């Protein structure tokens, strides 16, 4: 009986002493963390996509709490709604940003861009582009092996097997920029999502001279400059035989789309055009109205 | 006694189809496309412009730094273009395009077939003369020869090792050169031996060329006792610098080091011949021996082609392109690269053109790694290719450095041996490229 008693007493005393030691140490080496970090992290999407440029959502939350001004910080995955919540939790004002979206600047599908050779090695765009220029005549075009698909955390890209090109979902894409970094040919670009998701962009990155570009791909930008002439807002620049539309200056008038001889300029989510009425017909109509 | 290197290596089927075929001299083509970068290091700067008349052997692009090489006109005629043209990878590169007219050589080039045994150039000027002639490693790597010939201060070269191994299957250009130009090669060796003040020259030849071993041994005996021919066991990649040094002088080049760190300078046998021509005949590198070979080819040959000749003309000379061709490889089957277009030119480093038929080109389907570690076993540099590939897959570029990815000699033994059909080398090349990019950006 005594043995049992001694055991219980000695173990209890030992436990109590060690407990006190642990408590004292825990108090002494306590890591003080701002409770607001947890609050901010709770409203973030939690995708850890890295689109903000910081290591994960926790890193972003820490940066938000530390920052005096939220202007330089933006969570592309959560968007303005998420940033408003972050600002509310921190008692600051969120800066509204126009939503962006990833855009594929290549439309060289199988029928438009014939294959000149056959690639047969590691199924990765990065490996292929290091080995050679690609399996078509265009050295700048999409290789279609889906490095962008692999890195997308939002399930916003897939490769269309009929065209061999990636398709980016308007709904799922958060413009985190992972695909932009993954693409070895720099084909994917982050552009303004635009009013009502309407966008106009040059869907080509081929810097070859017009004739050579056209030979390798029927929808290549040939750098003819018609679009730049047609643009009333000085939004289009031609550099290295390639047109580029500045999305900040573009007013979505669609004049460039009409004049492009190779259909390299794409318009997205616009309503269908009215059938063209010839000038004579409009004059006749107007004279009728006047009468 | 036959020697070899101890670690790793494979033994692919040799298929030396063009062995014993006499070197056929090709006529200068109608047009040549000469890239200004045919070597490792800075690209050369073009010194001719459109419309200029050039003669054979005239300088058309000047070396762009110490690690760089001069480029000379391989034909006489008119420069029609100095512009970017697609090379064998399809990416564009600066090239000089010359339309051939006649075959006029610079007058100071000795075109006679006489053998000049007397070495009249002083030892100190040999490296400079080699640099002027634009000689680069003719084995395939294309490292400028004058850089190797300039022994850095504080180092001493005891051995000159001549790489006559030709371990790549199919290729026979070096073999045939040894059979036809043994005297010239030995004199080239003597010149290089004097330039680096080495005491001994060892010519390493694999045992599958017994005639070359015999012929060179006999020829070398005529000139100097300091030149030794060493027979080697047949094993790929014995032609790698570090493997060859290990095989013939039993020294190990430290990781990240150069052969000169262990007192050796390695030169290809083709380079030895080019050195002879540059020093004794005043002839720069304007042509080279190319094996045009392949099982489906009608008539595999060894051709002496001018630099800049389109590969398509070489294939014509070997009986035309077979219909069932799937791949045309610039170089040998192990280290060569498939070309994107047949119009790409022969460069100083084109040792062979290999035609691969559809059946031979079939690659096994890729599976997941089964961790059999065969790639580890065959790696001649004692690397772990499967591990490097895994690190590349997760983009851990910096973690590749302690795994010594930069020591990889890109011999392709790992890809060759992989039972899961994984192109390990292609992943490793990507890792090397990205790690090098990071290291370079850190330096600047």
Interface residues (C-beta under 8 A of the other chain):
Chain A: X116 X117 X118 X120 X121 X122 X123 X124 X126 X127 X130 X131 X132 X133 X134 X139
Chain B: X86 X88 X89 X90 X91 X92 X326 X337 X338 X340 X341 X361 X363 X366 X422 X423 X426 X427 X429 X430 X433
